[in-house]
């Protein structure tokens, strides 16, 4: 059966302090999304007026001993921390989102990175000892649904696919900014993972530099060059050949616990096709598959121990993608899931050795834990019954 053609419409509205709120409405081509008229009316009353300029922006300081930047955002110390359900700022009508919605993305009220007018260049820090510059960039909240008690794992699959489309739109917007070098789409699931709001949401950070971990991955991509198909083809081909760590796959994506997994139950999802370095290169069909395989992994995590998972399986999720680097097409879009629970009643702590040296200690072989995840439902990847055009 052919999927139903859908459309996604974005409406930008000015928020109370000058930030821009983007509502993402979607429905079948011949239908009007349920809240679209509300959002369009709000946009006429309060049209966006440009970028908000903070009274005091965050700053970045160069660490010459590690050759990396640290961002200082002192104004975030007083941000909302685990409010009651009735006071949730991203439920409809409470604080940030006055109207009902399907998906909403807006600049964080207390951002780590923000718009700063003026020169966007960063001085070359490689030979600097002391260097401080404004923390230019963006920091967004991505609200998956107006349902406060919802979870990504159990959302309607068509809604997950719409979220992929909204992520792609925001990525395209941010990566085009002259001051932005890298855009990170991520989620901290669970209070033990640093989540400060229980409402289902994620975040997007647009950095003015390539963070250390991505700088290493990009360096390795360049080092391998085209030899034996390049770094990422070798990574994917090894997992396909070994088979023992594969969790799920589609025509366009492979999900497996990598041979080099650092965390217990760590899963990566790689695009299989050459040239897919970001969400921007994916076809609509590949984006459908991405939604399906992401939810497949999320549901396996939820089902692995069920109610015996004392902490609810807190997990970090990060999309790794590059667009601006010369030769970025050799990079490969992938998603990394880092679970912070290593058994039904035990958490995984990144303690002294791992934090201070960067060398991880894993308590179990990925082959063994992959077998556990493979046995957890669902066994097959479902695809959305819609496709966005």
C-alpha positions as CSV (number, residue, x, y, z in Angstrom):
1,X,0.0,0.0,0.0
2,X,1.4,3.4,-1.0
3,X,1.9,5.9,1.9
4,X,-0.5,8.9,2.1
5,X,1.1,12.1,0.9
6,X,1.4,14.7,3.7
7,X,2.5,18.3,3.9
8,X,4.3,20.2,6.6
9,X,3.7,23.9,7.1
10,X,5.8,26.2,9.3
11,X,4.4,29.3,10.9
12,X,6.7,31.8,12.7
13,X,5.3,33.9,15.6
14,X,7.0,36.5,17.8
15,X,7.3,35.5,21.5
16,X,7.0,37.9,24.4
17,X,10.7,38.8,24.6
18,X,11.4,38.9,20.9
19,X,12.3,35.3,20.2
20,X,10.8,33.5,17.3
21,X,8.5,30.5,17.8
22,X,8.0,28.1,14.9
23,X,4.9,26.0,14.9
24,X,5.0,22.9,12.6
25,X,1.6,21.8,11.4
26,X,1.0,18.7,9.3
27,X,-1.9,16.8,7.7
28,X,-2.7,15.0,4.5
29,X,-2.5,17.1,1.4
30,X,-6.2,17.6,1.0
31,X,-6.7,18.4,4.7
32,X,-6.1,21.5,6.9
33,X,-3.9,20.7,10.0
34,X,-5.9,21.1,13.2
35,X,-4.1,24.2,14.6
36,X,-2.9,25.9,11.5
37,X,-5.5,28.6,11.4
38,X,-4.7,29.4,15.1
39,X,-1.0,29.7,14.4
40,X,-1.5,31.8,11.2
41,X,-3.8,34.2,13.2
42,X,-1.1,34.6,15.8
43,X,1.5,35.3,13.1
44,X,-0.6,38.1,11.8
45,X,-1.0,39.6,15.3
46,X,2.7,39.1,16.3
47,X,4.9,38.7,13.3
48,X,8.6,37.9,13.9
49,X,10.8,41.0,14.3
50,X,14.3,39.6,13.9
51,X,16.8,38.1,16.3
52,X,16.6,38.7,20.0
53,X,19.8,40.3,21.4
54,X,20.6,39.2,25.0
55,X,21.6,41.9,27.5
56,X,24.6,39.8,28.4
57,X,25.5,37.0,26.0
58,X,27.4,33.8,27.0
59,X,31.1,33.8,26.4
60,X,33.7,31.2,25.3
61,X,37.1,30.8,26.7
62,X,40.0,28.9,25.1
63,X,41.6,26.1,27.1
64,X,45.3,26.0,25.9
65,X,46.0,22.8,27.8
66,X,43.3,20.8,26.0
67,X,43.0,22.9,22.8
68,X,39.3,23.3,23.2
69,X,36.6,25.9,24.0
70,X,34.5,26.1,27.1
71,X,31.2,28.0,27.0
72,X,30.1,30.0,30.1
73,X,26.4,30.8,30.4
74,X,26.0,32.2,33.9
75,X,22.4,33.3,33.2
76,X,21.3,29.6,32.9
77,X,21.9,29.0,36.7
78,X,18.3,30.2,37.4
79,X,16.5,28.4,34.6
80,X,13.4,26.2,35.3
81,X,14.3,22.9,37.0
82,X,11.7,20.1,37.0
83,X,8.6,22.1,37.6
84,X,5.3,20.5,38.6
85,X,3.0,19.2,35.8
86,X,0.7,22.2,36.2
87,X,3.6,24.6,35.8
88,X,5.3,22.9,32.9
89,X,6.4,25.9,30.6
90,X,6.0,24.0,27.4
91,X,2.5,22.7,27.9
92,X,-0.1,24.7,25.9
93,X,-1.1,28.0,27.5
94,X,1.4,27.9,30.4
95,X,4.4,30.1,29.5
96,X,6.2,29.5,26.2
97,X,3.5,28.0,24.0
98,X,0.2,29.9,24.3
99,X,-1.7,27.8,21.7
100,X,-2.2,24.1,21.0
101,X,0.3,22.6,18.7
102,X,1.7,19.5,17.1
103,X,5.4,20.3,17.0
104,X,7.0,23.5,18.2
105,X,10.6,24.8,18.0
106,X,11.8,28.0,19.6
107,X,15.0,29.6,21.0
108,X,15.7,28.7,24.6
109,X,14.7,31.4,27.0
110,X,18.1,30.9,28.7
111,X,20.4,29.9,25.8
112,X,24.0,28.7,26.0
113,X,24.6,30.1,22.5
114,X,22.8,33.0,21.0
115,X,22.7,35.7,18.3
116,X,25.4,38.3,18.8
117,X,25.5,41.2,16.3
118,X,28.8,42.2,14.7
119,X,31.8,40.3,13.4
120,X,31.1,36.5,13.4
121,X,34.8,35.4,12.9
122,X,36.7,33.6,15.7
123,X,40.4,34.4,16.1
124,X,42.6,31.4,15.4
125,X,43.2,30.1,19.0
126,X,45.9,27.5,18.3
127,X,48.8,29.6,19.6
128,X,46.8,31.6,22.1
129,X,47.1,31.2,25.8
130,X,44.2,33.4,26.9
131,X,41.3,34.1,24.6
132,X,37.7,35.1,25.3
133,X,35.0,35.6,22.6
134,X,31.2,35.8,22.5
135,X,29.4,32.5,22.4
136,X,27.7,33.1,19.0
137,X,25.2,30.5,17.8
138,X,21.7,29.2,18.6
139,X,20.1,27.1,21.3
140,X,16.6,25.8,20.6
141,X,14.0,23.8,22.4
142,X,12.2,21.2,20.3
143,X,8.9,20.2,21.7
144,X,7.8,16.8,20.3
145,X,4.1,17.0,21.2
146,X,1.7,18.9,23.4
147,X,1.0,15.7,25.4
148,X,2.9,16.2,28.6
149,X,2.9,12.5,29.5
150,X,4.0,11.3,26.0
151,X,7.2,9.6,25.1
152,X,9.2,9.5,21.9
153,X,9.1,5.7,21.9
154,X,5.3,5.6,21.9
155,X,4.4,8.5,19.7
156,X,2.4,7.8,16.6
157,X,5.0,6.9,13.9
158,X,3.6,9.5,11.6
159,X,4.3,12.1,14.3
160,X,7.9,10.8,14.7
161,X,8.3,11.2,10.9
162,X,7.0,14.8,11.1
163,X,9.5,15.5,13.9
164,X,12.3,14.3,11.5
165,X,11.0,16.8,8.9
166,X,11.0,19.6,11.5
167,X,14.6,18.7,12.6
168,X,15.6,18.8,9.0
169,X,14.1,22.2,8.5
170,X,15.7,23.7,11.5
171,X,19.1,22.1,10.7
172,X,18.9,23.7,7.2
173,X,18.1,27.1,8.8
174,X,20.9,27.0,11.3
175,X,23.7,25.5,9.2
176,X,23.2,28.3,6.7
177,X,24.2,31.0,9.3
178,X,27.6,32.4,8.6
179,X,28.7,32.1,12.3
180,X,27.7,28.4,12.6
181,X,30.1,25.6,11.9
182,X,28.2,22.6,13.4
183,X,24.6,21.9,14.4
184,X,23.8,19.3,17.1
185,X,20.4,17.8,17.4
186,X,20.1,15.9,20.7
187,X,17.9,14.7,23.5
188,X,18.5,14.0,27.2
189,X,15.9,11.4,28.2
190,X,15.4,11.0,31.9
191,X,16.3,13.0,34.9
192,X,19.5,11.1,35.4
193,X,20.5,12.2,31.9
194,X,20.2,15.9,32.8
195,X,16.6,16.4,31.6
196,X,15.1,19.5,33.4
197,X,11.6,19.2,32.0
198,X,9.5,16.0,32.0
199,X,7.5,17.1,28.9
200,X,8.9,15.2,25.9
201,X,11.4,17.4,24.1
202,X,14.9,17.7,22.7
203,X,17.3,20.5,21.9
204,X,19.3,21.9,19.0
205,X,22.7,23.7,19.5
206,X,24.3,25.5,16.6
207,X,28.0,25.9,17.4
208,X,30.5,28.5,16.0
209,X,33.2,25.8,16.1
210,X,33.5,22.0,15.5
211,X,33.4,20.4,19.0
212,X,36.2,18.1,20.0
213,X,34.4,14.8,19.5
214,X,33.2,15.8,16.0
215,X,36.7,17.2,15.2
216,X,38.1,13.8,15.9
217,X,35.5,12.0,13.8
218,X,36.1,14.5,11.0
219,X,39.9,14.0,11.3
220,X,39.5,10.2,11.1
221,X,37.2,10.6,8.0
222,X,40.0,12.7,6.3
223,X,42.7,10.3,7.4
224,X,41.0,7.3,5.9
225,X,40.2,9.2,2.7
226,X,38.9,7.0,-0.1
227,X,40.9,3.9,1.0
228,X,38.7,0.8,1.0
229,X,35.7,2.9,0.5
230,X,36.4,5.3,3.3
231,X,36.0,5.2,7.1
232,X,32.2,5.0,7.3
233,X,31.7,2.4,4.6
234,X,34.2,0.2,6.5
235,X,32.4,0.8,9.8
236,X,29.0,-0.2,8.2
237,X,30.5,-3.2,6.3
238,X,32.2,-4.6,9.4
239,X,28.9,-4.6,11.3
240,X,27.1,-6.2,8.3
241,X,29.8,-8.8,8.0
242,X,30.0,-9.7,11.7
243,X,26.2,-9.6,12.2
244,X,26.5,-10.3,15.9
245,X,25.9,-6.7,16.9
246,X,23.2,-5.8,14.4
247,X,19.9,-4.7,16.1
248,X,17.8,-3.6,13.1
249,X,18.1,-2.3,9.5
250,X,16.3,-1.0,6.5
251,X,17.3,-0.4,3.0
252,X,18.8,3.0,4.0
253,X,19.9,2.6,7.6
254,X,21.8,0.1,9.9
255,X,21.3,0.1,13.7
256,X,23.9,-1.8,15.7
257,X,26.0,-1.8,18.8
258,X,29.3,-0.8,17.4
259,X,32.4,-2.9,17.8
260,X,33.9,0.0,19.7
261,X,30.9,0.8,21.9
262,X,31.8,2.8,25.0
263,X,28.5,2.6,26.9
264,X,26.5,-0.4,27.9
265,X,23.7,-1.0,25.3
266,X,25.1,1.8,23.1
267,X,23.5,1.8,19.7
268,X,24.5,3.7,16.6
269,X,22.3,4.2,13.5
270,X,24.3,4.9,10.3
271,X,23.0,6.0,6.9
272,X,24.1,3.3,4.4
273,X,24.4,5.5,1.3
274,X,27.5,7.4,0.3
275,X,27.1,11.1,0.4
276,X,24.5,11.3,3.2
277,X,26.5,13.5,5.6
278,X,23.4,15.2,7.1
279,X,19.6,15.2,7.1
280,X,19.7,17.5,4.0
281,X,20.9,14.7,1.6
282,X,18.2,12.2,2.6
283,X,15.3,11.4,0.3
284,X,11.8,11.4,1.7
285,X,11.8,7.6,1.7
286,X,15.1,7.6,3.7
287,X,13.6,10.1,6.2
288,X,10.6,7.7,6.6
289,X,13.0,4.9,7.4
290,X,14.9,7.1,9.8
291,X,11.8,7.7,11.8
292,X,11.0,4.0,11.9
293,X,14.4,2.8,12.9
294,X,14.8,5.5,15.6
295,X,11.5,4.5,17.2
296,X,12.4,0.9,16.9
297,X,15.5,1.4,19.0
298,X,13.7,3.7,21.5
299,X,11.0,1.0,22.0
300,X,13.6,-1.7,22.5
301,X,15.2,0.3,25.2
302,X,11.8,0.8,26.9
303,X,11.0,-2.9,26.6
304,X,14.4,-4.4,27.6
305,X,13.8,-4.5,31.3
306,X,10.2,-3.0,31.4
307,X,9.1,-2.0,34.8
308,X,12.2,-3.5,36.3
309,X,14.3,-0.6,34.9
310,X,14.4,1.4,38.2
311,X,15.5,4.6,36.5
312,X,13.4,4.3,33.3
313,X,16.4,3.7,31.1
314,X,17.8,7.3,30.9
315,X,19.5,7.8,27.5
316,X,21.4,10.4,25.6
317,X,20.7,10.7,21.9
318,X,22.9,12.8,19.5
319,X,22.7,13.2,15.7
320,X,26.2,13.5,14.2
321,X,26.2,15.3,10.8
322,X,28.5,17.7,8.9
323,X,27.8,20.1,6.1
324,X,30.2,23.0,5.9
325,X,33.6,21.2,5.9
326,X,35.4,20.9,2.6
327,X,34.7,17.3,1.5
328,X,31.9,16.8,4.1
329,X,30.2,14.4,1.7
330,X,32.7,11.8,2.9
331,X,31.3,12.1,6.4
332,X,28.3,9.8,7.2
333,X,25.2,10.9,9.1
334,X,24.7,8.8,12.2
335,X,22.9,8.8,15.5
336,X,24.5,7.7,18.7
337,X,22.4,6.5,21.7
338,X,24.2,6.4,25.1
339,X,22.1,4.6,27.7
340,X,23.1,5.6,31.3
341,X,21.7,2.4,32.9
342,X,23.8,-0.7,32.8
343,X,21.5,-3.1,34.6
344,X,17.9,-3.0,35.8
345,X,18.9,-1.3,39.0
346,X,22.4,0.2,38.3
347,X,23.4,3.4,36.5
348,X,26.5,3.9,34.3
349,X,28.6,6.7,35.8
350,X,31.3,8.5,33.8
351,X,33.7,8.6,36.8
352,X,37.3,9.8,37.3
353,X,39.2,7.7,34.7
354,X,36.7,8.2,31.9
355,X,36.2,11.9,32.6
356,X,39.8,12.8,33.3
357,X,41.5,10.7,30.7
358,X,38.9,10.1,28.0
359,X,39.4,6.4,28.1
360,X,36.1,4.5,28.7
361,X,35.7,1.3,30.7
362,X,32.8,-0.9,29.6
363,X,31.5,-3.6,31.8
364,X,30.2,-5.9,29.0
365,X,31.0,-6.9,25.5
366,X,28.7,-5.3,22.9
367,X,28.1,-8.7,21.2
368,X,26.4,-10.0,24.4
369,X,24.3,-7.0,25.0
370,X,23.3,-6.7,21.3
371,X,21.7,-10.2,21.7
372,X,19.6,-8.9,24.5
373,X,18.4,-5.9,22.5
374,X,17.8,-8.0,19.5
375,X,15.5,-10.2,21.6
376,X,13.5,-7.2,22.9
377,X,10.4,-6.2,20.9
378,X,9.8,-4.8,18.3
379,X,11.7,-7.2,16.1
380,X,10.9,-5.4,12.8
381,X,11.2,-1.8,11.7
382,X,7.8,-0.3,11.0
383,X,7.5,2.6,8.5
384,X,5.1,5.5,8.7
385,X,2.0,5.2,6.6
386,X,2.5,8.8,5.3
387,X,5.2,10.5,3.2
388,X,5.9,14.2,3.3
389,X,6.1,15.9,-0.1
